[in-house]
Amino acid sequence: MALEDMRSTALNHLANAPGALSDPQGTARAVCAALQAAPHDLDVRLGAYRFYFYTHDYAAAVPQAEAILAMAAQRLNIPADWRAVRPDDAAFSAAELAPGLYLQALIALAFCHMRLGDFETGQPYLDKVFELDPTDRFAAMRLVHAARATEDDDED
């Protein structure tokens, strides 16, 4: 099957999903079918991430965010390993789609890991966001405060 046909099939699955609130199992099946049809399509991965995020299935959202991060890195022609990316590798503080998507994927990974209670894994993603974009245009600092508040609540 041609890539465009795979994409069309996948997007059709997502478009015909019954709705996460009204039928989460039906929507989950549609998301899985879309991922199976076009696993390398950014829009499909974004749709899957959003579904898992909004249904609070953070463990399932993590691989979607990882795939989005990898796709954004490829578009930016920067290292595949996010730990090796440097601020001058792309215009991370500019209002451009691919650098913004990259930063948002890092934030998504931090958030999901922290919501799963794994602050040790989540924090380095946030550190990288602040390194790449010290202007904090996506307000990742709010996540740090929320995560620390959650962590403090757990200690009480």
Secondary structure, 3 states (H helix, E strand, C coil): CCHHHHHHHHHHHHHCCCCCCCCHHHHHHHHHHHHHHCCCCHHHHHHHHHHHHHCCCHHHHHHHHHHHHHHHHHHHCCCCCHHHCCHHHCCCCCCCHHHHHHHHHHHHHHHHHHHCCCHHHHHHHHHHHHHHCCCCCCCHHHHHHHHHHHHHHHHC
